[in-house]
Amino acid sequence: MRDVSRATGLSMFTVSRALSGADGVSEESREQVLKAARELGYVLNRAAQELRRASRDTVAVITASTSNSYYLEMMRGIQQALRPSSWTVVVGDVAVDGAYDPRLEDRMVQRLIESRAAGVISTLTLTPENTRLLSTWDIAVVFVDSAPPASARDFPSVTTDNYSASLIVGAHLAEHRFERWLLLIYPPKWSTRFDRERGLRDSAKSHGADLVVLESENDAESGHRTLGDHLDRTGRLPDVLIAGNNPLLLGAMKLAKDRGLSIPGDMALVGYDEFAWSELVDPPLTVLNERSEEIGRRAALTLAEIIDAQSDAERTGGSKTPVYLPRHQHQVAADLTIRRSCGCSVPKGRIGREDEMKHPDPVT
């Protein structure tokens, strides 16, 4: 098919659908594909088509850096939701140690197609090409903590309302009267960055604070190095450091320890993503709780519903193509768990979108 695609200039997706007789292809393109296929000697592999129709019993989770403890909680939610089913859950990391590798993504998607996976939960925005390939093979996809590619906006997703979450964080920093905010954030390949940064920018502007955004590779070591270089260059600590996720929070904490910085005395610290030992360190960490276990559970239940509908349709002679509905797109609210690293003298519990106006946190 790749040769046919190259000869016609049409996408693999279009070529595949034209050769299989599927709809969604113009007659002109179909004729162009069939002509090129004849000239190239392409023969349709019926055995492969039958293989495609065989039963599938695997659900794959594509993660983007398993060193991020966020995914551990998310996986717990996925496993709990899918436990009653007969599906086997497999995990593949396409950003080992926080460095995204497009070749790993391509290889992972290819293996999922070859193994006839029933569905995919992806924590990273897949390339448009891989998203189309999975669709071509009727493999259902749910994006979690990441947006679908622009060419597949109707695909299911379970995400955090990161913009509102960042406004909550910003409001609390303003209550502490912090004027200089530093956001240590990962690359834009992780789509959650956009709304997190946008919310903090808007919040800083409305509260009269100065926000500096510092981009790092998505691992603790890079976060440590990037933050250290920045502090050396500027020679000045921010009032508060906001770590964009757990790996960057770890890098920032290690830097503070290496340099003998007091948290929050020298610099307050706030992180995105709750994790198991955040309240056990000294000082206990103030973090934005995204409820990752709940996100994982919702993603798994959404995927299960879509796969079950595919199976029902196939049994009654219908199409096995996944059907995505508007209700398959969820957005989960987050809350701020206030402990002491932000400068509060005692833990203040949680502030969510509904609670924020009812229980403003006093300046300490």
PyMOL commands that set and color helices and strands:
alter all, ss='L'
color gray80, all
select helices_A, chain A and resi 2-8+12-20+27-40+46-53+70-82+96-98+102-114+128-136+150-152+162-175+192-207+220-234+246-258+292-315+326-328
alter helices_A, ss='H'
color red, helices_A
select strands_A, chain A and resi 58-63+88-93+119-122+140-144+157-160+180-185+210-215+240-243+268-272+286-289+329-332+335-338+349-352
alter strands_A, ss='S'
color yellow, strands_A
deselect
rebuild
show_as cartoon
